[in-house]
């Protein structure tokens, strides 16, 4: 399986960005990709 790359450009506020990254990290299919 190829590695997953996630880019966030212009995600708004810092709080929104952190929540978005947190939610992505909790996604089972992306587990261990950070």
CORCOR-V815832 format. One record per residue. N is the residue number from 1. PHI is phi in whole degrees, -180 to 180 (* if undefined). OMEGA is omega in degrees with one decimal (none if undefined). D_LAST is the distance of its C-alpha to the last C-alpha in Angstrom with 2 decimals. Layout:
n:phi:omega:d_last
N:PHI:OMEGA:D_LAST
N:PHI:OMEGA:D_LAST
This chain:
n:phi:omega:d_last
1:*:179.5:15.04
2:-75:-179.2:13.60
3:-72:-179.3:10.02
4:-96:176.3:8.81
5:-121:-178.8:9.06
6:-121:176.7:9.44
7:-121:177.2:12.10
8:-120:-178.2:13.91
9:-119:178.2:17.41
10:62:-175.6:20.03
11:-81:179.1:18.40
12:96:-177.1:21.34
13:-75:179.5:21.36
14:-63:-179.5:18.78
15:-64:178.6:18.95
16:-61:-179.9:18.38
17:-61:-179.9:15.30
18:-64:178.3:13.76
19:-66:179.7:14.88
20:-63:178.9:13.56
21:-63:178.4:9.92
22:-60:179.1:10.63
23:-63:178.8:12.27
24:-65:-179.9:9.68
25:-68:-179.7:7.23
26:-85:179.7:10.56
27:-71:-175.6:11.44
28:-53:-177.7:12.26
29:-70:178.3:11.90
30:-103:-177.8:8.19
31:-57:178.1:7.71
32:83:-178.5:5.60
33:-89:178.2:3.81
34:-99:none:0.00
